[in-house]
Amino acid sequence: MTWRSCSLLQHDMLTRCEVIMRDVCEGFGAELREFNGEGDRVHLLIHYPPKIALSKLVNSLKGVSFRYLRAECTGRIKRTGTGSVFSTPSYFAGSCGGAPLSIVKDYIDNQKRPPA
């Protein structure tokens, strides 16, 4: 799953986002297996039960994580010129049931994460 941010995500913001998203996944009975991001997007590999509506999981992941990040990183978010908008409403989710998991993990691991 991938989605774009309207703000520039820094290394520490991505680290905090991962912690928050792991907690959200756990609350849904899902597992966040891989997480990484770039300056303007995050990439996730999530294993979730089929009883969970993907749209509800995504809405919770985005809503909870960005609500916390907005509160904790307000000064830096406003400096990017986005005001109160932190994330775009869109996301990409794809099934990888047929692809080797190692290839998907490598893709996520090899994102150009901002330096610490």
C-alpha positions, 0 to 999 in steps of 0.5 A: 500500500502506498500513499502520498503526503502533501508535506515533506516527511523527514526521517524522524517523522517516518519513524514515528509514523511506523510506530503509530501504524503498527499500533493501528494494525494491531488494533485491527488484528493485522500485521505491519510487515514492512514500512518505509517511505520517501519525502512525500509518501509511505510504503506499507506491506500489511497482512490483514484478515479478509474480514477487514474492509481495506478502506476502513484499515486505510482510513484508520492508518492515515487518519490516526497517524497523520493526526498524531504527526500533525500534533507532534510536528506542527511547526515543521508541517506548517513550514512546508506550506500545506497548512492543515492538509497533511495527506492526499485523499488517495492511496494505492493498494495492490494484492501481492498474493502471487509475487514472491514476498521477498521482492515486495519487501526489497521494493519497500526497503529500497525507498529513498528515505530521507537521512536521519 
